[in-house]
Amino acid sequence: MGSPPWPCASRARSGRGARRRRRACVRRPSEGGGMTPRMDRAAQRAALLELGAAVAEEMRAGQGGASASAVGDVLATLPQASLEIVGLIGREARRRRPDPHLVAALAFICGQALEMLRFGMERSDPAAAAMLDSVRGRLVAEARSDRADPAVLMLVTKQFAMAKLDIGDELRGAMGDILDEQADEAAEQGAGDLDMENHLVELARELGDDAFAIHLELAETASSFPVDHRLAMASFMLASDAAPVKDAALGWLFDPDPAVPPALCAALGEEAAAGRLDGTTLRRLVAARNWLGPAVRPGVDAVVRAARRRGGEPLPVASPHVEDLRVSGFDGAGAASAFALVRTGKRYAVASVLFKFGHGVRDAWVHRNLSRAEGDAQLDRVGAEIDLVPLSVPTLRRLLSHMLALNAADAPPPFGTIDVVEALGLGTVNPEAVDPGEMVAEILAAGEGAQDEAEVLADAAGWPARYGFMNSWFEDDAALDDLLAGRKGLSRARRVDLVLDRLVMPRRRRWGEMLAWMALMTADNDDGEEAGRFAVVAGAMLGERPAAEVPLLRAIADSTIAARRTQRA
């Protein structure tokens, strides 16, 4: 059969263990230890402070270490960490001489805890939803109190944005009131637009005049602001004399609030009509037009027409050379990441994009102005954490097009997606959903010979133990909890049957679609035989064949029961 491109399961460095840690942090309170609630909360605060102090020491040393890497493991044992860490940040920040490294360390831990809550929300865990409501409620009370510290509140709400969690309308309104009060005080003290312009120019300088980094920094902070405040910031950025700041304003076109993009288009239209829209912004508008919702596209078209009437033309991008392109396998949560090393002139860049089924492009970034050694080192660090295999540029384009089509039904892709497309020289990439059945047929037609279908389907039962990317292929959401609630007396075999019939079979198309993409990625590595085997099983999972004829489906159900048992242990 040859040597498969995908590493065996024994080499997997992420997956079931990582997802187990994520789930543990949002377990129901009744699953906690035997301490009283008061002692339990006190113990959790002490553990968080100890962890924060250790991470702060690593920050002082200017490098990450074992403590920062262990945050996820520690948080998995602290079910109320998200709530407690908010109080600890405020307490430290209000000291007469707060330790800035400890505040930063606690904020980092807060972000990790909130990200774990997001994982719980994505699996519809009611305990995660309840904890998130509690955290929001605590922050609202803090914002409405006489001792509210705007800097602390903005620091914490920024962690929400980084974890891709919404702070909620009530907290957003409270933050808006605080901003209005600050604006009034600044006006009384004579501070005005010049101070804001100087702040943005200084921020741009610190971020290397990178428009995408500038917008990301501002958007993470502004996500806690009401819409009118975000629009005011976008308008101010468009009026800036600093080109990087002005270019960064385009990022608000990707704001998830439906009121923001049309308003930005109106402001961009005024800039275009006045001949102030540069070729870089025009190029990016044209590239991203089809990524945006149907309500936004007419506004983009009007901006482009206005710019061209004033003689504007898209500024071309320097042609890059992709020297290394790798991808991870799709894990059980439906996520995979691609990483590229790109050369432009004498300098290098590392680009990455995170895909997730059901959502589309979830994250995208580019680290520029690197040496070859620095770029290689970044990819090597990633490769030490997750298994990667080579990927071709055409397959990446196809996957990106498919994921952008998913974004159209969920939320806009991140602004950084444009940065990745430009860095890799992908040109125009339009959303286009790929039919997995057609992809399977295409792979099988290009195969080197007919596969023994029955043999391949039977062999697939052992794939979760063979391939690292399948190490996390199991069901893990609230539906599983509901299904098995009150069924402790069932034998393991009966529980597997139940999960297979009620969860895996109704969701078989999702698993089949992921395997179809894995087949295409494998074909990229010139392993036509292995790609064909993946395609055979993917086709069976996408079809209507009974579970008994597709043993991989039962293997997923079996892995689900095994993972649940490990989680509860």
N, C-alpha and C positions, 0 to 999 in steps of 0.2 A: 504493500500500500504506500510505501514511501514515508518520508518524514514530514508530518503535518506542520504547517506554518504556525499554528496556534500552540503555545506552551501547554504542557500537561498540567493537570489540576494541582499537582504537588508544588508547582512553582507559583501558583496564584498568591498574590500579596494583598488582595482586597476582595470584597465580595461578601460572603455570608457573615464573616466576623464583623466587618464594618457595618453591615446592615443590622446585625444583632445589637451592636452598641447603640446605633441610632434608635432602635425600637425601645431598648431598655430605658432610655432617658425619658420616655413619655408613657411609661407603664402606669396603670391605674394605681391610685393611692393604696388600695386594699392589697396590692401585691408587695408593699414595702416591708421593711424589717419590723422587729418587735419593739422598737423604742417608742416612747410616747411622742405625740406630735411636737411638743415643745422641745424635748431633748433631740428629736430628729432634726428639727430646723436649726437648732444651735450647733449640732454636729456638722450639718451641711455647711453652715456659714464658716465654721472653723476650717473645714476641708477646702472650701473655696478660697479663703484667705491664704491658707498655706500654699495652695497651688498658684494663686496670684503672685505671692512673694517670690516663688521659684521662677515663674515666667518673667517677672520684672527683673530679676538678676540676670537672666539670659539676655533681656533687652539691653540692660546696661552694658553687657559685654559685646553688644552689637551683632549677635548671631542667635539663631534658633537652636534649641537643644532638646534634651530628653523631656523636659517639663512641658514645653509647648507641644511636643508630639504626643504627650500622654493626656492632653486635655480631654479628648473624646472618651478615653477609657474612664477617667475620673467622673466626667459628667454622667456617664451611663449609670453610675451608682448613686446619683443625687437627683431624685425625681423632681425636686422643687428648685433646682439650680437657677432656672430662668428668672424666677421670682426673687430669690435671695440675692442674686448677683447685682440686680438693679439697686437694691438698698445699700450694698457694699460700695458700689461706685459713688453714690451720693455721699455716703458717710466719709469716705476718704477725700473726696473733692472738697468737702466743707471744712476739713481740718485747717488750722491756722497755717501750717506748712505742708500741704499735700505732696505726696510723692508722685511726680508725673509718670514715672515708669510703672508704678503700681496701678495708677488709674488706667494707663494704656493697656497693661496686662489684664486687668479686670474687664476692660472693654472688649479685648480680644476673646476672653472666655465667654463674655456675654454673647458675642456674635456667634460663637460655636454652639452655645446652648440654644440660641434662637434658630440656628440652622437645623438643629436636631428637632426642634418643634415643627419646623416646616416639613421635615420628613414625616413626622407624625400626622400633620395636616393632610399631606398628599396621600396618606393611606387611610384617611377618614377616621382617625383615632379620636374618639370623643374626649379622652383624657388630655390629648394635646390641645384640642380646641378650648377646653376649660382652662388649662394653664395659660394659654395665650390670652384669653379674656382677662384672667387675673393679672397678668403682667401689664396689659393695656390699662386696666382699671387703676393699678398702682401708679402708673405714670400720669394718668389723668389727674388723680388726686394730688400728686406731686406738682404738676403744672398749675393747678388751681390754688395751691397753698401759698402762704405769705413767704415761705422760705424757698420758693422755686428758684433753681439755678439754671438759667437758660443754657449755659455751656454744657452742663451735665446732661440736660434733657436732649440737646442736639446730638451729643455724643452717643447716647443710648439709642435714640431714634435712627441714627445713622446705621447702627448695627442691624436694625430691622431691614433697612434697604439692602445692606450687604447680604443678609440672609434671605432676601426676596420675600419678605413678609410685609403685609400692609399694616400700618399702625392704627388704622381705623379712623372714622370721621370725627369722633369726639375728641380724640387726642390731637388730630390734625387741626381742629378748630382751636383747641387750647394753645397749640404752638403758634397759630396765626395771631392770637391775641397777644402773646408774648412778643412776637416780632413787631407788631404794631406799636407796642409800648416802647420797645427799643428804638424804633424809627423816630418816634416823637422825642425821645430823650436825645437822640443824635442830632435831630434838627435844632433843638434848643441849644445844643453845644456847638452849633455851627458846622457839624459834619455834613457832607453832601455827596454829590455824584463823584467828585474828584477822589474822595477817599475810597469809594467803591471801585473806581477805575484802577487806582493804585493797588488795591488789594488783589484784583483780578490779574493785573499785569505781573505782580509778584508771584501769585499762584502759578501762572503760566510759566514763569521763569523756573520755578522750583520743579515743575513737571516737564521740563525740557521743551516747552512750547508745543507739546503734543495735544492736539485738539481733543482727541478721544479720552486721554487721561484727564484733561481739564473738565470735560463734561461729566465724566464718571465721578470725579471728586465732588463737583457741585450738585449733581443729581442725587447722590447718596445722602447729602445733607438736605437738599430741597424736597426730598420725598416726604418729609414730615410737614411741609408747608401746604396750605390750601392752594387751590388751583390759581387764584389771582396772584398770589405771591410768586408762584413758579413762572407764570406768564410775565410778570414784571421783571424777573431775573433774566428770562430769555430775551426780552426787548432790550434790556440794558446791555446784554452781551452783544446783541446785533449792532448796537450803536457804538461799540468799543472801537477805539483807534488801533488796538492790538489785533493783528490778523489771526493769531491762534485762538484768542478769546472769541472773536467773531465767528470763526470756523466751528468752534465748539458749540455755538448756539444751535446749530443744525440738529444736535442730538435730541433736543426737545421734541423733534418730529416723531421720536420713537417712544414718547411718554405714554404709559398705559391708560392714562385718563383721557377719554374721548374728547374732552373739551380743549385739550392743549394743542394737538397737532393742527387743527383748522385755524386756531388763533395764530400759531406760529407761521402758517402759510400766508396769512394776511400780512403779517409783519415782513416776511421775506418778499412778498409781492411789492411792498413799498420800497424796499431796498433795491429790488430788481428794476423797478420803474425809474428809480433815480440813478441807475447805472452803478450801483455800489455792490453788486453781487459778483464776487470773484469767480474765476474759472474752476477753482477747487470745489467750492460749494455747489456750483452748477453741475459739475461732474457727479458729485455724490447724490444730488437730487435725482438726476437721471438714472443712476445705478439703483437707487433704493425705491424708486417710484412704485414698482409693482410689488414690493414687499409690504406696502402699507394698505390699510383698509380701503374699501371703495368710497367711503365718505371723505377720505383724505386726498385721493388721487386727483380729483379735479382741481383742488387748490395747488397741488404740486405742478400740474400741467400749466396753470395760469402763471405761476412764478417762472417756469422755464420759458414760456412764450414772451413774458415781459422782459426777461434777461436777454433773449435773442433779438428782440426788437431794438435793444440798446447795443447790439453788437457783441453780446457775450457768447462765449463758446466754452465748452468743457475743456479743462486743462488736462492733457494726457498724463498718464502715470508712467514713471520710469519702468522699463522692462526688468523684472526681477528674474532670478534663476533659482528655482526650487532645488536645493541640494539634498534634502532629506525630508521625507513625509511618512509619518507613521500614524497608526490608529490603534485604539484599544478595542477589545470585543465589547458587544452590548451586554451589560450586566442584567441581573434580574429586574432592576428598576427601570430598564429600558434606556440606560445612559451609556454613551460612548464618547471618547474625546479623540480629536486628531491634533497632531503637533507637527509643525514644519520648521525646517531651518532654511532660510532664504537669504540669498546674496544679492545685494544691489550695489553696484560699484565695488568698492573695497570693503564695505561694511556688511554686517549680517544682522538678521532679525530672527526671532523665534515667534511664531504665530500659533495660536491654539483656538479651537472652537469646540464647545460642548454641545452634543446633541442629546435630545431625550424624546422618546416616543410619547405621544400624547400632548407634547408641548412644542417641539421644534428646536430651534437654536436657543439655548439657555444662557450661554456665556461665550464671549469672543474677545480676544485681546492680542496685542502684538507688542513685544519688547524689542525696541530698535537700537541701532547704533552699537552693536556688539562686535567683538572680535570673533573669529572663527572658534577660538578656544572657549570663549564665554558661551557662545551658542551651543557648542557640543556639550559643554558642562551642564547647561540647562536641560537638554534632552536626556542626558545620562541620569540626571537626578530624577526626572520623571520616570525613566525606564527602570529605575531602582524601586519605584513604588508600585507601578502597574505594568502589566505585560503589553507590549506594543509590537505590531508587525508592519511591514512596509505597505504603503497605499499609493495608488496612482492618482495623478491630478484629475483625469477624467472621472474616476469613481468618486473622488471627493466632490467634484462639481455636481454629480448626479445626486449624491447623498444630501448635499447642501440644498439643492433645488427642492428635493422632497421635504426636507425639514422646514424650509421656508413656507411651503404650502401648509404645513401643520401650524406654523405661527399665525397664518392668516385666519385660522379658526380659533385661536387661543389668545395670544397677545403678540405685539410687535417684537421682532428680534431685537437684541441689544444693538445700540449704536456701533459698538465695536465690530459688528459683523462687516460693515463697510471697510474697516481697517484691515481685516483679514483678507477680504476679497482683493483689495488693492495690493496688499503685501505679497500675495501669491500670484498676482497677475491673472486672476480668473476672468476678468472682463465682465460682461453682463451675465448675471445669474438670476434667472427668473424662477419664481415658485412653480413647481411642476410635480404633482404627486405621481409616484411610481407605483404601478399595480404590481404587488409582490408575485402574483401568479404569472404575470408576463415575464417578470425577471427570472423566475424559476425556469420557465420554458426556454428562455434565452440561454441560460447557463447550461441546461441539459442539452440543448441543440449544439452548443459549442464544445460539448464534452468529447473526450477521446475515445469513448466507447460506451456501450450500454452497461448500465449498472444492474446487478441482481437486486431488484427492489426489495424482495422479502428479506434477503440477507442484510441489506443496509438498514432496513427498518428495525430488525431484531438487534443489530449491533448498536443502534442508537440508544438503547436502554442504558448502556454503560458510558455514554458520553459525559454526563455530569461529573463522573469520577476521572475522566480522561482529559477534559479540556478546562483550563483555568477560568475562561470567561463564563463557563456554565456553573461555576461554583456557587453562584448566587441566584441561580434560576429556580426560584420557588415563589409561591404566593405569600404575601405578607401585608395584609391590610385589615381594616375593621370587619370586612365581610368574612374573613377567616375566623376572627374572634366570635362573631355572631353564629357562624355555622357550627363551631365546636363547643359553644357555651352549653353547659349542663350535660355534656356527653362524655364524662370522665370514665364511664364504665365500658366504653367501646374498645375493642381490641385495636391494635395498631393497624392491622390489615383493613379493618372496617373503617377506620378513620381515613386511611389512604383512599379507599373506595369513595367515601363521602366527598373528600376534597376533589378527587378526580371528576366525579359526576357533577358536583354543584359549582365548582370554581374553575378548574383547569379546562374542562371541556367548553364551557361558555366563553372562555377567554383564549381559546386555542389559536385564533387568528393572530392575536398579538404575538404569541410565541413563534408562530410560523413566519410572520413578517420579519421578526428579528433574525431568525435563522436564515431567511432568504438573503438578507443583507450580509450576513456572515459568509454565505456562499459566494456572493459577489466579491467581498474583500479577499476571500481565499483564492478566488480565480486570479486576482491581481498578483498573487505571489507565485503564479505559474504552477499551481498545484491543481490541475484540472480534475484529477480523480477525487481529491478530498472535497473540492468545490461541488462536484457532482453529487457526492454523498450527502452533503448538507442540503443541496437543492432537492434531492429525492425526498428527504424527510420533511423539509419545509413544505413541499407540495402536498404531502399527506396531511400535515397539520393544518394547512389552509383549506383543505377539502372537507368532505363529509364522512370520511372513513371512520368506522367505530374505533373506540379507544384501544380495544384489544389488538388492532392491527397497527397501532402507532405507539409502541412501547415507551417512547420518549415522554409522552404525555403522562403516563403513569409514573415515570421516573421523576418528573417535576412534582407530582403530587406526593411521592415518597420523600423527596427533598424538603417539601413544605412541612411535613410532619416532623422530620428530623430536625429542621431548623427551629420549629416551635418548641420542641422538647429541649433543645439547647438553650433557647431564650429563657424558658421558664426555670431551667436549672441555674 
